[in-house]
Amino acid sequence: MGTTKALIVGVSEYFIDGADNLFFCKNDIIAMQDAFIYGLEVAEKDMIVCGLTNTVTANDLITALKGIERIVQDDDTLLFYFSGHGTTLSEKHYLVLSDRLICTQDIISFLDAISARNKVIFLDCCFAGNFQVDGSAVFDMESTVRDFAGKGYAVFASSNASQVSRLYPNKSISLFTDFLYDAITSKCTIRNGKKNLNDIHKLLFLLLETWNKNNPNCVQFPIYRANIGGTVFF
């Protein structure tokens, strides 16, 4: 039976002109470590974390991606989380590392090619909704319950393609990540001893919808796109 593996990335310090340091991104990755461990029962040995020293270079990220690729098995679920600057150039979205930019679509394509059963990607950065999910999963209604768990990937983005992502007011954590932590760790999504991605998705978007209604001057609209058939269980 497969397990859940995770790559968590947070970029707090930048050497690029015009990219301000984001002190709270380190808090984001610490929060997501806890969320994956206590909310989804991911073992610490099955996680790679980049950014605890505040910087993540492009080489650091590439090394981490290759590292997670080596330990992922065919039956596993792979989680990828990123917190940091995001930007759009020539209609393409990029993740901003400490030393340079990497095209978001290239990261998604790399993760998609990893031989995990499911991939779930969380992007907490500005203009994060500017990406594509290729194709849609073909779902065979006659498949076994095991196959029903889904095969493909899903992407959660903290904001749409034209919107900034925000720091939670009066907290040292990103707004999206704070609600993502709550959705993942909530006990109300447990059914028969398990959680599933659909319920986490619904709760996350409900929390952000409520926030937007109560804070019209500080709204943030998340994006969800997937080519998973069925859902993912944890």
C-alpha positions in Angstrom: 0.0 0.0 0.0 1.3 3.4 -0.9 2.3 6.2 1.5 2.3 10.0 1.2 5.5 11.8 0.4 5.9 15.6 0.5 8.2 18.4 -0.8 7.7 21.7 1.1 9.4 24.8 -0.2 9.4 28.3 1.2 11.6 31.2 0.0 12.0 34.0 2.6 15.2 35.8 1.3 16.0 37.0 -2.2 19.0 38.2 -4.0 17.1 39.4 -7.1 16.5 43.2 -7.6 12.9 44.1 -6.9 12.1 41.0 -4.8 11.5 42.0 -1.2 12.2 39.4 1.5 9.2 37.6 2.8 9.9 36.8 6.5 6.7 34.8 6.9 7.4 32.2 4.3 9.5 30.3 6.9 6.5 30.2 9.1 4.4 28.9 6.2 6.6 25.9 5.7 6.8 25.1 9.4 2.9 25.3 9.5 2.7 23.0 6.5 5.1 20.5 8.0 2.8 20.3 11.0 -0.3 20.1 8.8 1.0 17.2 6.7 2.3 15.3 9.8 -0.7 15.8 12.1 -3.5 16.3 9.5 -2.5 13.7 6.9 -0.1 11.5 8.9 2.9 12.0 6.6 6.0 10.6 8.2 8.9 13.1 8.8 11.2 10.7 6.9 8.9 11.0 3.9 9.3 14.8 3.7 11.9 17.1 2.1 11.8 20.7 3.3 13.6 23.6 1.6 13.7 27.1 3.2 14.4 26.6 6.9 17.5 28.6 6.4 15.4 31.3 4.6 17.0 30.9 1.1 16.1 28.4 -1.7 18.2 28.7 -4.9 17.1 27.3 -8.2 19.7 24.6 -7.7 18.3 23.8 -4.2 14.9 23.3 -5.7 16.1 21.1 -8.6 18.1 19.0 -6.2 15.0 18.6 -3.9 12.8 17.7 -6.9 15.2 15.0 -8.0 15.4 13.8 -4.4 11.7 13.4 -3.9 11.5 11.7 -7.3 13.9 9.0 -6.1 11.9 8.1 -3.0 8.4 8.2 -4.5 6.8 4.8 -5.4 4.1 4.1 -8.0 1.4 3.7 -5.3 2.3 6.9 -3.4 0.6 10.2 -3.2 3.0 13.2 -3.7 2.4 16.6 -2.1 4.2 19.7 -3.3 3.9 23.0 -1.4 5.5 26.3 -2.4 5.4 29.7 -0.5 7.2 32.7 -1.9 7.0 35.3 -4.6 5.3 34.6 -7.9 5.3 36.7 -11.0 3.9 36.7 -14.5 6.1 37.5 -17.6 5.0 37.3 -21.2 1.7 35.6 -20.0 3.7 32.8 -18.2 3.8 32.3 -14.4 7.1 31.9 -12.6 8.1 30.9 -9.1 10.7 33.3 -7.7 13.6 31.5 -6.0 16.3 33.3 -4.1 18.5 33.7 -7.1 16.3 33.3 -10.2 12.9 32.4 -11.7 11.6 29.0 -12.6 8.6 28.6 -14.9 5.6 27.2 -12.8 4.4 25.1 -15.7 7.8 23.4 -15.9 7.5 22.5 -12.2 4.0 21.1 -12.7 5.1 19.1 -15.7 8.1 17.6 -13.8 5.8 16.6 -10.9 3.3 15.2 -13.3 5.9 12.9 -14.8 6.8 11.4 -11.4 5.5 7.9 -11.1 3.3 8.6 -8.1 -0.3 7.5 -8.1 -1.5 11.0 -7.3 0.1 14.4 -7.1 -1.3 17.4 -5.2 0.3 20.8 -5.7 -0.2 23.8 -3.4 1.0 27.2 -4.7 0.9 30.2 -2.2 2.3 33.1 -4.3 1.0 36.1 -6.2 -0.8 35.5 -9.6 -0.7 31.8 -8.8 -3.8 31.0 -10.9 -1.9 31.4 -14.2 -1.2 27.7 -15.0 -2.7 24.8 -16.9 -3.7 21.3 -16.0 -3.3 19.1 -19.1 -6.1 16.7 -20.0 -8.5 15.1 -17.6 -8.4 11.7 -16.0 -10.3 8.9 -17.8 -12.4 7.3 -15.1 -13.6 3.7 -15.5 -16.8 3.2 -13.5 -16.1 -0.6 -13.5 -12.8 -0.2 -11.8 -12.2 -1.5 -8.3 -12.5 0.6 -5.2 -8.7 0.9 -5.1 -8.7 2.4 -8.6 -11.5 4.8 -7.6 -9.0 6.6 -5.4 -8.0 8.5 -8.6 -4.9 8.9 -10.6 -3.6 12.2 -11.9 -2.8 15.5 -10.3 -4.5 18.5 -8.7 -3.3 22.1 -8.2 -4.5 24.5 -5.6 -3.5 28.1 -6.2 -3.8 30.8 -3.5 -5.0 33.5 -5.9 -6.2 34.0 -9.4 -4.0 35.0 -12.4 -4.3 38.7 -11.8 -4.3 38.8 -8.0 -1.7 39.1 -5.3 -1.6 36.7 -2.4 -1.7 38.2 1.1 -0.2 38.0 4.5 -2.9 37.2 7.1 -3.5 40.5 8.9 -1.9 40.5 12.4 -0.4 37.1 11.9 3.0 36.0 10.7 1.7 33.6 8.1 0.1 33.7 4.6 -3.6 34.0 4.5 -4.1 31.1 2.1 -1.7 28.9 4.1 -3.4 29.7 7.4 -6.7 28.4 6.0 -5.1 25.5 4.2 -3.6 24.4 7.5 -7.1 24.6 9.1 -8.7 22.6 6.3 -6.0 19.9 6.4 -6.0 19.5 10.2 -9.7 19.8 10.7 -11.3 16.7 12.3 -14.7 17.4 10.6 -13.3 16.0 7.3 -12.6 12.6 8.8 -14.9 9.9 7.5 -14.4 6.3 8.5 -11.0 7.1 9.8 -9.8 8.8 6.6 -9.7 12.2 4.9 -10.1 12.8 1.2 -9.0 15.6 -1.1 -12.5 16.6 -2.1 -13.5 17.4 1.5 -10.3 19.3 2.1 -11.0 21.3 -1.1 -14.5 22.1 0.0 -13.6 23.2 3.5 -10.6 25.3 2.3 -12.8 27.2 -0.3 -15.6 27.6 2.3 -13.2 29.2 4.7 -11.8 31.6 2.1 -15.3 32.4 0.8 -16.3 33.4 4.4 -13.2 35.5 4.8 -13.9 37.3 1.5 -17.5 38.1 2.6 -16.3 39.5 5.9 -13.3 41.3 4.5 -14.3 42.9 1.2 -11.2 45.1 1.1 -8.8 42.2 1.6 -10.3 39.4 -0.7 -8.4 36.5 -2.2 -9.9 34.1 -4.7 -8.2 30.7 -4.8 -8.1 28.4 -7.9 -8.5 24.6 -8.1 -7.8 22.6 -11.2 -7.3 18.9 -11.5 -7.2 15.9 -13.8 -7.9 13.4 -11.1 -10.6 10.8 -11.5 -12.4 10.1 -8.2 -10.5 11.6 -5.2 -7.4 11.1 -3.1 -7.6 9.5 0.3 -5.3 10.1 3.3 
